[in-house]
Amino acid sequence: MPKNMKDATTPAVPPPLVIEDGIFFKVKNRYEKIRFADMLWVQAKDIYAIIRTTEARYLVSHSLGDVHQQLPDALFERVHRSYVVNLTKIDAIEDRNLLVREEYIPVGDAYKEALFQRLRFMP
């Protein structure tokens, strides 16, 4: 049988499952699923990133840029050279800061316009 033809008795292999609600990060000696809905922000910390969730903080051995690339664009926005924020978790905007769960996240000048274009404001 030619290589490009499949045997009719060979069962089809299902496509790999893609998890849409979160991502697995290596934390110590295991992989933990962190749900996107639970993520508040991601902060750069040297060559690592800190992922702040509603329940905990995770230190992961990836850069902020690498983590940001894996997050859904619809939910997350880079707001500072050191921060990516879940837009649905912003409680207030005060001066040049976002208030997320009673913690202030700075907004960099280079990111302010793009951030504000994604938020709704009443005049």
Residue, then its C-alpha position, 0 to 999 in steps of 0.5 A: m500500500p502506498k505511504n500516503m494512503k491509510d488503511a481503512t481499518t486504522p481508527a482515526v486519531p482524535p485531535p489533541l484536546v485544547i483547554e480554552d479556560g486556562i493554561f498549565f504552568k510548572v510550579k515546583n515539581r508539577y504542572e498546575k492549571i491556572r484558569f484565565a478567569d482567576m488571573l488578576w495580573v502577571q508581573a515581571k520579576d527578573i527572568y521570571a514572572i509572577i502570576r497573581t490569581t484570586e487565590a495565590r501567587y505563582l512564580v514561573s520560570h518564564s518571562l513576562g513576554d512569554v507568558h503574555q503570548q500564551l494568554p488570550d488577547a480578548l482578556f489581557e493587556r500589557v499596561h506597563r513594561s512589567y505588567v499584563v492585566n486581566l481587563t475584566k479584573i480592573d476595579a478602578i483607574e486612579d491617576r496613572n494606576l489601575l486598582v485591581r483587588e485593592e492593589y495598584i498596578p502602574v500604567g506606563d505612558a507607552y501602554k496607556e492609549a492602547l489600554f484606554q481604547r479597550l475600556r468603556f468610559m462614560p463622558 
